[in-house]
Amino acid sequence: MKLTIEPLIRLPGGRVLLACCLLAFGVQASAAQPIPGNYAVVDSVQMPAWVERAGGRQPLVPGQSLQNRDRIITGADARVMINLAEGSAVKLGENAQLDLNALGHRDNRVFTAALDVAQGAFRFTTGIFSKLRQQRAINVRIATITAGIRGTDLWGSSDAERDLVCLLEGRITVIHAQDEARELSEPLSFYTAPKGAAPNPVAIVDAAQVKLWSAQTEVQAGSGYARRGGQWKVALATLDDEAAALALYDRARTAGYAVRIKPLAAEGGAYRYVVRVMHLPTQAEAVMLSARLAHVLELSAPVVTRY
């Protein structure tokens, strides 16, 4: 596990507050594009959301570098946007699960990925983070449907009743175990597979329905979302007791909120501990998140400030 360590704060008696200074799962500094080797980087998070890696679970953080075989999980009313190294965006809706596999490059610098959506709503869109036309070999599996991507914008979902893939732009080939391979090239064509049954014929959906579907995977303004480069923060609480600060830290992170602790020197060699969420893009988003945290974590008065 790769760890990013903030400057260590030494407490009275030579102790070091490690629990608040270690950020698991390789959180990187904000950048316009992923650096070489960073095949997927978290751009925006509408919490709660988590990443599971090597048997552990941590809240998802903007700027975090994701690795092969990571699993992304979102909670109720959550959204996530991930930047792939070749410039495309992967978006997840609420109560979703996405496994990242085969991340890397093969011969001639072709970007590879296998994106496995076990449940929830998903969107793949090319060219959001870069206009470069890097070659890619990406497969998306929406439960029982696999889609091979070639310069494409697609939306899909899996729930208890059916699996669905809708082509928004470009061209895809869809494969299902109970059907022959089919190519979708007409915008707004979609392919559905009822659970436990053979797929339905390819059909065309109206633009109004696509707009409703798309809203399920878009980060929502006014939701209290966090984003790479955000310059606002929310202090959940400032506590005199280290154990109380760590207890709040653990409770918030278990709930899917990416908090950190900042120790502050106080009089007499003592310390106070600020438990906070970073990377809010605007004051309005920070205020909204502070209200949510006050409700979810039963806090009295979170404080919003700029970096």
N, C-alpha and C positions, 0 to 999 in steps of 0.2 A: 504494500500500500504506500503510495506516495503522499507525503505530508508537506504542507507549507506552514512554516513556523513564523509567527510574529515575534518581535523582540521579546525576550523573556523578562518577566517582571519578578524580581527577587523580593520575597516577603521577609518580615522579621524572622530571625533564626535561620536564615539562609535557604528557606523553602522557595520553590519556584512554582508558580501557578501554571501548571502544564495543561490542565483540562480545558482552559479557555484559550490557550495559545495555539493549539493544534487544530488545523483545519484538514480533515481527512479528505481523501479522494482528489487531491491534486488541484485545488482551486488556483487559477492563474490570474495574473493581472489583466485588467481589461485591455482589449486590443481590437483594432478594426477588423482584422482577419486572423484566423488560426495560424499559428506558427507551424513550421514543418514538424510532423509527428503528432500534432493536435488534430486528429481526424474529425472530432466533433466537440463543439464548445457550446455551453449553455448561454443563450442570449438573453432570454426573458423568462421570468417565473411568476405566475399568478399562484401563490401558495394556497394550500399545502401541496408539496411535491417532494419526492424522495428519489435517491439513487441507491440501488442495491449492488454491492460488489463484494465478492469473496465472502459471502455469508453475513456481511454487515449492512446496515441501512443508515443513511445520513440524509438530512434535508438537502435539496438541490439549491445551488447557489449560482447567480449570474457570473459568468466568466469562468466557470468550472470546466476543466478539460475532462471529457468522457473517454472511456476506454472500451476496447473490445470486450464483449460479453457483459457490459453494464446493463442493468435493467432500470428503466425509468417508470415511476409510478406516480400518478396524480390522484388527489383526493377530490372531495366534493367542490364544485364550482372552481376548479383549478384549470390552468392552462400552462403550457410550456412551449417555448420556441428554441430550437437547437440549430446552430450553424454548422453545416458540414464543410469539410475543408475545400471542396470544389465550388462552394458558393451557394449551394442550395439550402433551403430551410425545411426542417421537419417540425411540424406542429402537432401538439396533442391536446385533446379536450379533457374534460373531467373524468374521474374514475377510470383512467386508462392505464394500460401496461404496454410498454415498448421494450423489446430486447434489441440491443445493438450488437450485431455480429459481422464478421468479415471486414471490419474497418481497416483500410490500408490502401496501398498502391501496388499494382502489378506492372508487368512490362509496359514500357512506353508511358509510364506515369498515369495509367488509367486508374481512376479512383474507384474503389470497390466498397460495397456495403450490403448487408442483408438486414433489413429492418422488419422485425417480427412483431406485429401488433396482435396481442392476445385478446384485448378487449378495448372498447372505447372508440372515440373518433380520432382520425389521423389525417394530416394533409402533408403532401410533399410538393414543394414549389421550387423551381429552378430560378437562379439568377437574382435572388433577393439580396444576397450579400456580395455578389460579384457578377459582373457581366462577362467574365471570361468563360469561354466555351470549353472547359476542360472535359476530356473524355471521361465517361463514367460507366460503370457496370453495377447497377443498383437493382436489387430485387426487393419488393415490398410484399410481405405476406400478411393479409388481413384474415387471420384464423385459417379458414379453409381455401381462400383464394390467394394465388400468387400472381403478382403483376411485375413484369419486366419493364423497366423504365428507359425511355429514350427521349431525353429533352422534354420533360413533361411536367404538367401541373395536374395532380390528381387528389381526390378526397376519398376516404374510405372509413368504414366503421364496422364493428362487430359487437353484437349484443346477444341476448338470450334467444332471439327469434331468427336472426339472419346475419350473414356477412355481405358487405356491399363495397364495390369499387366504382367510382364515378370519374370519368375522364373530363377534365376541365380544358386542357390544351395539350397538344402534342399527339403522342401515339403510345399505346401500351399493348402488350400481349398478356391476356389473363389465362390462368390455368387452374383447373379444378379436377379433383380425382374422378368425379362422375361426369366429366364432359370433355370434349375435345378442346384444344387450345383455340382461343379466339382473339382476334386483333380488334382493338378499339381505336378508331382514328377520328371519329366525328365528335366534336365538342358536345358535352352534356350527355354522352352515351354512358349508360351504367349497366352493371352486371351484378346480380344478386344471387345468393345461394341460401335458401332456407336451411335451418339447422336440421341435419339428418336427412336431407333430400337433395335431389339433383338441382343444379342451377336453373334459373329462369332464362329465357331468351334475352339477348341484349336489347335494351329499350332506351328511349330518350326521355330525360327529365326536364321539366320546365325551369327557367332561370330563377323563379321565385323560390322554388324548393332548394335549389343549390345555394341561394343566399342564406336560407335558414340553416342548411347543413354547415356552410362555411363559418357561420358565427359560432358554432360549437368548438372550433379549434383556434379562434383568434383571441389573443390576449386582449382583455377588455379594459378600456380606459375607465377610470373611476373605481377599479376593483382593488387598488392597493398593491399593484404588481411591482416587481423589482426588475431592473434591467442593467446590463453591463454599462458602466460609465455613469450610473445614477449618482447624484450628488446630495441626496437627502437621506436622513437616517431617523430611526425611531428608537428612543431609549425606553425599553419596557419598564425598567426600574433602576434606581441607584441604591445599592444596599451596602450596609456596613459589615454584614456577616458573609464570609466567604462561602460557607456551607449553603446559606440561603440563595446566594447568587448561582452556585452550581446546580442547586435543585431547580431553580427557575430555568436555567440554561437547558438542563436535561428535559424538562417538561415541554418547553417550547420546541425543541428539536424533535422530540418524539412526535409532536403534533404536526410536524412538517414545515416549521418556520426556521429559517437559517439564521439563528442568532449567534452573536459572539459576545465575549466578555472583555471589557477594557478596565483593568485595575487603575485606580487613580490614587496618588500619594495623598495622605491626609495628615493632620497634625499628630505629633508624637510618634512618628514612624509607622502609623497605622495605614490601612488602605480601605478605599471604598471601591465598589465594583459596579460598573455600568453594563447592564445586559441590553444589547441593541441589535437591530436589524439594519443592514446597510443597503446601498444601491437603489434607493427609490428615485425614480426619474424626475419627479416634480413634488412640490410641496403638497399639492392636492392628493397625489397618490400616497404620500407619507401620512397625511391626516386620515385618509380612509383606512390604511393599514393599522394605524394606531387604534382606531375605533374597533376594528375587528379583533385585534390582539387583546384589547381590554375586555371584550366579551368572551372570546374563546379561552383565555388564560385567567380570567377573573382578576384583572389588574385595575388599579384605581385611576392612574393618570399617566399613561405613556406620554413622552415628550418628543416633539418633532423639531429637528434642527437641521441646518445645512452643514456640510463638511467644513 
